[in-house]
Amino acid sequence: MPMDVWARLAPPAAPEDAPITTAAGMLFACWAIVIVLAAMAVVFMRSGKREYAVGILPLILPPAVHIVSGVIARFLDPLLPLDGAQLRIIIDLLAGLLGCLLIGFSSRNIKERKSRNAFLIACSGFIMILTLVLIVNTMTLAS
């Protein structure tokens, strides 16, 4: 009999093949991206490549903004005619746009044209793909 009481109080077990697409999982991924990119900037600085260290700092913007976008969206939700998920998507889009713009400005210090172009394409692609993943994840959680 006591086993029945404990069985009823325990939360249902998640299936083993359930996908891990939760807000907590994405927040963990964003924190990991921020930490790795900050470490890369430190390594570039220590190796004397200041232009690359400054150049990759805008890559931190979209995941860092996504970490706080939930709080910002919850604050703005009563003030605007949009729900929290829509506000979070708008915030993530703006962070991606600002990140791409800052990549363009920060890459101007890279002297070689081929290196600068490759840097711009790779970093802009990273920001666009990451922003798309953050938006799709937010849309999936909202529905």
GUKE-771033 format. One record per residue: y, z, x of N, C-alpha, C in turn; residue in three letters. Coordinates in nm, 2 decimals, padded with zeros to 4 digits. Layout:
N
{r {Y, Z, X}, {Y, Z, X}, {Y, Z, X}, ALA}
...
end
This chain:
143
{r {-00.12, 00.00, 00.08}, {00.00, 00.00, 00.00}, {00.13, 00.00, 00.08}, MET}
{r {00.14, 00.09, 00.19}, {00.26, 00.08, 00.27}, {00.28, -00.05, 00.34}, PRO}
{r {00.18, -00.13, 00.36}, {00.19, -00.26, 00.43}, {00.26, -00.35, 00.33}, MET}
{r {00.24, -00.35, 00.20}, {00.31, -00.43, 00.11}, {00.46, -00.41, 00.11}, ASP}
{r {00.50, -00.28, 00.12}, {00.65, -00.25, 00.12}, {00.71, -00.32, 00.24}, VAL}
{r {00.65, -00.30, 00.36}, {00.70, -00.36, 00.48}, {00.70, -00.51, 00.48}, TRP}
{r {00.60, -00.57, 00.42}, {00.59, -00.72, 00.41}, {00.71, -00.77, 00.32}, ALA}
{r {00.74, -00.69, 00.21}, {00.85, -00.74, 00.12}, {00.99, -00.73, 00.19}, ARG}
{r {01.00, -00.63, 00.28}, {01.13, -00.61, 00.34}, {01.16, -00.70, 00.46}, LEU}
{r {01.05, -00.75, 00.52}, {01.07, -00.84, 00.63}, {01.12, -00.97, 00.59}, ALA}
{r {01.21, -01.03, 00.67}, {01.26, -01.16, 00.63}, {01.15, -01.27, 00.65}, PRO}
{r {01.16, -01.37, 00.57}, {01.06, -01.48, 00.58}, {01.06, -01.54, 00.71}, PRO}
{r {00.94, -01.57, 00.76}, {00.93, -01.63, 00.90}, {00.97, -01.78, 00.89}, ALA}
{r {01.04, -01.83, 00.99}, {01.09, -01.97, 00.99}, {00.97, -02.05, 01.04}, ALA}
{r {00.95, -02.17, 00.99}, {00.84, -02.25, 01.04}, {00.86, -02.29, 01.19}, PRO}
{r {00.75, -02.30, 01.26}, {00.76, -02.32, 01.40}, {00.83, -02.46, 01.44}, GLU}
{r {00.82, -02.56, 01.35}, {00.88, -02.68, 01.38}, {01.02, -02.70, 01.32}, ASP}
{r {01.08, -02.59, 01.28}, {01.22, -02.60, 01.22}, {01.32, -02.64, 01.33}, ALA}
{r {01.41, -02.73, 01.30}, {01.50, -02.78, 01.40}, {01.61, -02.67, 01.42}, PRO}
{r {01.65, -02.66, 01.55}, {01.76, -02.56, 01.58}, {01.89, -02.63, 01.57}, ILE}
{r {01.95, -02.64, 01.46}, {02.08, -02.71, 01.44}, {02.16, -02.61, 01.36}, THR}
{r {02.19, -02.49, 01.42}, {02.27, -02.39, 01.36}, {02.40, -02.38, 01.43}, THR}
{r {02.49, -02.32, 01.36}, {02.62, -02.30, 01.42}, {02.61, -02.21, 01.55}, ALA}
{r {02.52, -02.12, 01.55}, {02.50, -02.03, 01.67}, {02.45, -02.11, 01.78}, ALA}
{r {02.36, -02.20, 01.76}, {02.31, -02.29, 01.87}, {02.42, -02.38, 01.93}, GLY}
{r {02.50, -02.43, 01.84}, {02.61, -02.52, 01.89}, {02.71, -02.43, 01.97}, MET}
{r {02.74, -02.31, 01.92}, {02.83, -02.23, 01.99}, {02.78, -02.19, 02.13}, LEU}
{r {02.65, -02.17, 02.14}, {02.59, -02.14, 02.27}, {02.60, -02.26, 02.36}, PHE}
{r {02.58, -02.38, 02.31}, {02.59, -02.50, 02.39}, {02.73, -02.52, 02.44}, ALA}
{r {02.83, -02.49, 02.35}, {02.97, -02.51, 02.39}, {03.00, -02.41, 02.50}, CYS}
{r {02.96, -02.28, 02.49}, {02.98, -02.19, 02.60}, {02.92, -02.23, 02.73}, TRP}
{r {02.80, -02.29, 02.72}, {02.73, -02.34, 02.84}, {02.81, -02.45, 02.90}, ALA}
{r {02.86, -02.54, 02.82}, {02.94, -02.66, 02.87}, {03.06, -02.61, 02.94}, ILE}
{r {03.13, -02.51, 02.88}, {03.26, -02.46, 02.94}, {03.23, -02.39, 03.07}, VAL}
{r {03.12, -02.31, 03.08}, {03.09, -02.24, 03.20}, {03.05, -02.34, 03.31}, ILE}
{r {02.97, -02.44, 03.28}, {02.93, -02.54, 03.38}, {03.05, -02.62, 03.43}, VAL}
{r {03.14, -02.67, 03.34}, {03.25, -02.74, 03.38}, {03.35, -02.66, 03.46}, LEU}
{r {03.37, -02.53, 03.43}, {03.45, -02.45, 03.51}, {03.39, -02.43, 03.65}, ALA}
{r {03.26, -02.42, 03.66}, {03.20, -02.40, 03.79}, {03.21, -02.53, 03.87}, ALA}
{r {03.20, -02.65, 03.80}, {03.22, -02.78, 03.87}, {03.37, -02.78, 03.93}, MET}
{r {03.46, -02.74, 03.85}, {03.60, -02.74, 03.89}, {03.62, -02.65, 04.02}, ALA}
{r {03.56, -02.54, 04.02}, {03.56, -02.45, 04.13}, {03.50, -02.52, 04.26}, VAL}
{r {03.38, -02.58, 04.24}, {03.32, -02.65, 04.35}, {03.41, -02.76, 04.40}, VAL}
{r {03.47, -02.84, 04.31}, {03.56, -02.95, 04.36}, {03.67, -02.89, 04.44}, PHE}
{r {03.73, -02.78, 04.39}, {03.84, -02.72, 04.46}, {03.80, -02.67, 04.60}, MET}
{r {03.69, -02.61, 04.61}, {03.64, -02.56, 04.74}, {03.60, -02.67, 04.83}, ARG}
{r {03.57, -02.79, 04.78}, {03.53, -02.90, 04.87}, {03.65, -02.98, 04.91}, SER}
{r {03.77, -02.94, 04.86}, {03.89, -03.01, 04.90}, {03.93, -03.13, 04.81}, GLY}
{r {03.86, -03.15, 04.70}, {03.89, -03.26, 04.61}, {03.97, -03.21, 04.49}, LYS}
{r {04.09, -03.17, 04.51}, {04.18, -03.11, 04.41}, {04.20, -03.21, 04.29}, ARG}
{r {04.21, -03.34, 04.32}, {04.24, -03.43, 04.21}, {04.12, -03.44, 04.11}, GLU}
{r {04.00, -03.42, 04.16}, {03.88, -03.42, 04.07}, {03.87, -03.29, 04.00}, TYR}
{r {03.90, -03.18, 04.07}, {03.90, -03.05, 04.00}, {04.00, -03.04, 03.89}, ALA}
{r {04.12, -03.09, 03.91}, {04.22, -03.10, 03.80}, {04.18, -03.20, 03.69}, VAL}
{r {04.11, -03.31, 03.74}, {04.08, -03.41, 03.65}, {03.97, -03.37, 03.55}, GLY}
{r {03.88, -03.29, 03.58}, {03.77, -03.25, 03.49}, {03.81, -03.13, 03.40}, ILE}
{r {03.92, -03.07, 03.42}, {03.96, -02.96, 03.34}, {03.98, -03.00, 03.19}, LEU}
{r {04.03, -03.12, 03.16}, {04.04, -03.16, 03.01}, {03.91, -03.17, 02.94}, PRO}
{r {03.80, -03.18, 03.02}, {03.67, -03.19, 02.96}, {03.63, -03.06, 02.89}, LEU}
{r {03.69, -02.95, 02.93}, {03.66, -02.82, 02.88}, {03.73, -02.80, 02.74}, ILE}
{r {03.83, -02.88, 02.71}, {03.90, -02.86, 02.59}, {03.82, -02.87, 02.46}, LEU}
{r {03.75, -02.98, 02.43}, {03.67, -02.99, 02.31}, {03.57, -02.88, 02.28}, PRO}
{r {03.49, -02.84, 02.38}, {03.40, -02.73, 02.35}, {03.47, -02.59, 02.34}, PRO}
{r {03.57, -02.57, 02.41}, {03.65, -02.45, 02.40}, {03.72, -02.44, 02.27}, ALA}
{r {03.77, -02.55, 02.22}, {03.84, -02.54, 02.09}, {03.74, -02.53, 01.98}, VAL}
{r {03.62, -02.59, 02.00}, {03.52, -02.57, 01.89}, {03.47, -02.43, 01.88}, HIS}
{r {03.47, -02.35, 01.99}, {03.43, -02.21, 01.99}, {03.53, -02.13, 01.90}, ILE}
{r {03.66, -02.16, 01.90}, {03.75, -02.09, 01.82}, {03.79, -02.16, 01.69}, VAL}
{r {03.74, -02.28, 01.67}, {03.78, -02.36, 01.55}, {03.73, -02.29, 01.42}, SER}
{r {03.62, -02.22, 01.42}, {03.58, -02.15, 01.30}, {03.68, -02.04, 01.26}, GLY}
{r {03.73, -01.97, 01.36}, {03.83, -01.87, 01.32}, {03.96, -01.93, 01.28}, VAL}
{r {04.00, -02.04, 01.34}, {04.12, -02.11, 01.30}, {04.11, -02.17, 01.16}, ILE}
{r {03.99, -02.23, 01.13}, {03.97, -02.29, 01.00}, {03.97, -02.18, 00.89}, ALA}
{r {03.91, -02.06, 00.92}, {03.90, -01.96, 00.83}, {04.04, -01.90, 00.80}, ARG}
{r {04.13, -01.90, 00.90}, {04.27, -01.86, 00.88}, {04.35, -01.96, 00.80}, PHE}
{r {04.33, -02.09, 00.82}, {04.40, -02.19, 00.76}, {04.35, -02.23, 00.62}, LEU}
{r {04.23, -02.19, 00.59}, {04.16, -02.23, 00.46}, {04.24, -02.19, 00.34}, ASP}
{r {04.29, -02.07, 00.33}, {04.37, -02.04, 00.21}, {04.51, -02.11, 00.20}, PRO}
{r {04.56, -02.16, 00.32}, {04.69, -02.22, 00.32}, {04.69, -02.37, 00.29}, LEU}
{r {04.58, -02.43, 00.31}, {04.57, -02.58, 00.30}, {04.47, -02.62, 00.19}, LEU}
{r {04.48, -02.73, 00.13}, {04.39, -02.77, 00.02}, {04.26, -02.83, 00.08}, PRO}
{r {04.22, -02.79, 00.20}, {04.09, -02.84, 00.25}, {04.00, -02.72, 00.27}, LEU}
{r {03.87, -02.74, 00.27}, {03.78, -02.63, 00.29}, {03.76, -02.61, 00.44}, ASP}
{r {03.68, -02.51, 00.48}, {03.67, -02.47, 00.62}, {03.60, -02.58, 00.71}, GLY}
{r {03.50, -02.64, 00.65}, {03.43, -02.75, 00.73}, {03.53, -02.87, 00.76}, ALA}
{r {03.60, -02.90, 00.66}, {03.70, -03.02, 00.68}, {03.80, -02.98, 00.79}, GLN}
{r {03.85, -02.86, 00.78}, {03.95, -02.81, 00.88}, {03.89, -02.81, 01.02}, LEU}
{r {03.77, -02.76, 01.03}, {03.70, -02.76, 01.16}, {03.68, -02.90, 01.21}, ARG}
{r {03.65, -02.99, 01.13}, {03.63, -03.13, 01.18}, {03.76, -03.19, 01.23}, ILE}
{r {03.87, -03.16, 01.15}, {04.00, -03.21, 01.19}, {04.04, -03.14, 01.33}, ILE}
{r {04.02, -03.01, 01.34}, {04.05, -02.94, 01.47}, {03.97, -03.00, 01.58}, ILE}
{r {03.84, -03.03, 01.56}, {03.76, -03.09, 01.67}, {03.80, -03.23, 01.70}, ASP}
{r {03.84, -03.31, 01.60}, {03.89, -03.44, 01.63}, {04.02, -03.44, 01.71}, LEU}
{r {04.11, -03.34, 01.68}, {04.24, -03.33, 01.75}, {04.21, -03.28, 01.90}, LEU}
{r {04.11, -03.20, 01.91}, {04.08, -03.15, 02.05}, {04.02, -03.27, 02.13}, ALA}
{r {03.94, -03.35, 02.07}, {03.88, -03.47, 02.14}, {03.99, -03.57, 02.18}, GLY}
{r {04.08, -03.59, 02.09}, {04.19, -03.68, 02.11}, {04.28, -03.63, 02.23}, LEU}
{r {04.32, -03.50, 02.22}, {04.40, -03.44, 02.32}, {04.33, -03.44, 02.46}, LEU}
{r {04.19, -03.42, 02.46}, {04.12, -03.42, 02.58}, {04.12, -03.56, 02.64}, GLY}
{r {04.10, -03.66, 02.56}, {04.11, -03.80, 02.62}, {04.25, -03.83, 02.67}, CYS}
{r {04.35, -03.79, 02.61}, {04.49, -03.81, 02.66}, {04.51, -03.74, 02.79}, LEU}
{r {04.46, -03.61, 02.80}, {04.48, -03.54, 02.92}, {04.40, -03.59, 03.03}, LEU}
{r {04.28, -03.65, 03.00}, {04.20, -03.72, 03.11}, {04.28, -03.83, 03.17}, ILE}
{r {04.35, -03.91, 03.08}, {04.43, -04.02, 03.13}, {04.54, -03.97, 03.22}, GLY}
{r {04.61, -03.86, 03.19}, {04.72, -03.81, 03.27}, {04.66, -03.75, 03.40}, PHE}
{r {04.55, -03.67, 03.39}, {04.50, -03.61, 03.51}, {04.44, -03.70, 03.61}, SER}
{r {04.39, -03.81, 03.56}, {04.32, -03.91, 03.65}, {04.42, -03.99, 03.73}, SER}
{r {04.55, -03.98, 03.70}, {04.65, -04.06, 03.78}, {04.66, -04.02, 03.93}, ARG}
{r {04.61, -03.90, 03.96}, {04.61, -03.85, 04.10}, {04.50, -03.91, 04.18}, ASN}
{r {04.40, -03.97, 04.12}, {04.29, -04.03, 04.19}, {04.34, -04.16, 04.25}, ILE}
{r {04.33, -04.18, 04.38}, {04.40, -04.29, 04.45}, {04.32, -04.42, 04.43}, LYS}
{r {04.19, -04.42, 04.45}, {04.12, -04.54, 04.44}, {04.10, -04.59, 04.30}, GLU}
{r {04.13, -04.72, 04.28}, {04.13, -04.77, 04.14}, {03.99, -04.77, 04.08}, ARG}
{r {03.89, -04.81, 04.16}, {03.75, -04.82, 04.11}, {03.71, -04.68, 04.07}, LYS}
{r {03.73, -04.58, 04.15}, {03.70, -04.44, 04.12}, {03.77, -04.39, 04.00}, SER}
{r {03.90, -04.42, 03.99}, {03.98, -04.38, 03.88}, {03.92, -04.44, 03.75}, ARG}
{r {03.89, -04.57, 03.75}, {03.84, -04.63, 03.63}, {03.70, -04.58, 03.59}, ASN}
{r {03.62, -04.56, 03.68}, {03.48, -04.50, 03.65}, {03.50, -04.36, 03.60}, ALA}
{r {03.59, -04.28, 03.66}, {03.62, -04.15, 03.61}, {03.67, -04.15, 03.47}, PHE}
{r {03.76, -04.23, 03.44}, {03.82, -04.24, 03.31}, {03.71, -04.28, 03.20}, LEU}
{r {03.63, -04.38, 03.23}, {03.53, -04.42, 03.14}, {03.42, -04.31, 03.12}, ILE}
{r {03.37, -04.25, 03.23}, {03.27, -04.15, 03.21}, {03.32, -04.02, 03.14}, ALA}
{r {03.44, -03.98, 03.17}, {03.50, -03.86, 03.11}, {03.54, -03.88, 02.96}, CYS}
{r {03.59, -04.00, 02.94}, {03.63, -04.03, 02.80}, {03.50, -04.05, 02.71}, SER}
{r {03.40, -04.11, 02.77}, {03.27, -04.12, 02.70}, {03.21, -03.98, 02.67}, GLY}
{r {03.22, -03.89, 02.77}, {03.17, -03.76, 02.75}, {03.24, -03.69, 02.63}, PHE}
{r {03.37, -03.70, 02.63}, {03.45, -03.63, 02.53}, {03.42, -03.69, 02.39}, ILE}
{r {03.41, -03.82, 02.38}, {03.39, -03.89, 02.25}, {03.25, -03.85, 02.20}, MET}
{r {03.15, -03.86, 02.29}, {03.02, -03.82, 02.24}, {03.01, -03.68, 02.20}, ILE}
{r {03.06, -03.59, 02.28}, {03.06, -03.45, 02.25}, {03.13, -03.42, 02.12}, LEU}
{r {03.25, -03.48, 02.10}, {03.32, -03.46, 01.97}, {03.24, -03.51, 01.86}, THR}
{r {03.18, -03.62, 01.87}, {03.09, -03.68, 01.76}, {02.98, -03.58, 01.73}, LEU}
{r {02.92, -03.53, 01.83}, {02.81, -03.43, 01.81}, {02.86, -03.31, 01.74}, VAL}
{r {02.97, -03.26, 01.78}, {03.03, -03.14, 01.71}, {03.06, -03.16, 01.57}, LEU}
{r {03.11, -03.28, 01.54}, {03.15, -03.32, 01.40}, {03.03, -03.33, 01.32}, ILE}
{r {02.93, -03.40, 01.37}, {02.80, -03.43, 01.29}, {02.74, -03.29, 01.26}, VAL}
{r {02.74, -03.20, 01.36}, {02.68, -03.07, 01.34}, {02.75, -02.99, 01.23}, ASN}
{r {02.88, -03.00, 01.23}, {02.96, -02.93, 01.13}, {02.94, -02.99, 00.99}, THR}
{r {02.93, -03.12, 00.99}, {02.90, -03.19, 00.86}, {02.76, -03.15, 00.81}, MET}
{r {02.66, -03.14, 00.90}, {02.53, -03.11, 00.86}, {02.52, -02.97, 00.80}, THR}
{r {02.59, -02.87, 00.87}, {02.59, -02.74, 00.82}, {02.67, -02.72, 00.69}, LEU}
{r {02.77, -02.81, 00.67}, {02.85, -02.80, 00.55}, {02.77, -02.85, 00.42}, ALA}
{r {02.68, -02.94, 00.44}, {02.61, -02.99, 00.33}, {02.49, -02.91, 00.29}, SER}
end
